[in-house]
């Protein structure tokens, strides 16, 4: 069904000169069964996985240290509970 929608979208865009909402190539890519692993990064760069919560906490701390984010009262209340 998505392929039909993409074909119609592309054809309509060509006829009207408008923008294509979704392309056949994009639908095919979304339907592809791609297998991706982190094995190469682990082997060649020594990269190690870590818990998402820990990673996000470090990201937030970095943004705050760079003054790109501020401590919000809502966040303070949520983490105190």
N, C-alpha and C positions, 0 to 999 in steps of 0.2 A: 504493500500500500504506500509506503514511504517513497519507493522508487517512482510510482505513478505521480505522486504529489510533486516530487522534484522535477520530473519531466514536464509536467504541466506548468510549474513555476518558471522553469527556464524558458519554455516556449512563450509563455505570456510576457515575460520580460523582454524577449526579443521582439515580439509584436508591438508592444506598447512603449519600448524604450525605457522601461522601469527597471527596478532592481530585482534580482533573483533572491527569493527568500531562502531557498535551500537548493543546492546543486546535486546532480546525480553523483558526482564524485564524493561529495560530503556524505551522502547516504551510504554509498558503498563503503567508505572508510568506517563509518559508525557500525556497519554490519560485519566488518572483518573481525575475525577471531585472532586478535594479536596477543602474543605472549611476551610479556616484558618482565625481566627480573633485575635485581640489583647486583647480581653476581659479579659483573665486570667491575663495578665501582668498589665492591668489597675486596676483590682480588688485587686490582691495580692501584687503588687509592687508599685502601685500608679503611674504607667507610664502614661504620657500624650503625645498625638500626637502633633506635631508642624509642621509648614510649611517646606517643603523640602529646600527652599532657605535659611532659617534661619539655619537649621541643617547643610547644606553644608558649609555655611559661618563659622560656629563654627568649623567644621572639618578642614577647610583650616587654620583658625587662630591657631588651636592647632598644626597642622603639622609645621607651620611656627615658633611657639614659641619653639618647640622641635628641630628646625633647620633640619627638615626632608623635607622641601620644601622651595623654595625661591620665592620671589616676581618677577614675570616675567614682562618685559616691555610690552608684548602683553596683558597680563591680566590687567595691569594698564591702558593702552589705552582703552581697551574694557569696563572697569567699569567706566571710566571717561566720556564716551559718553552718 
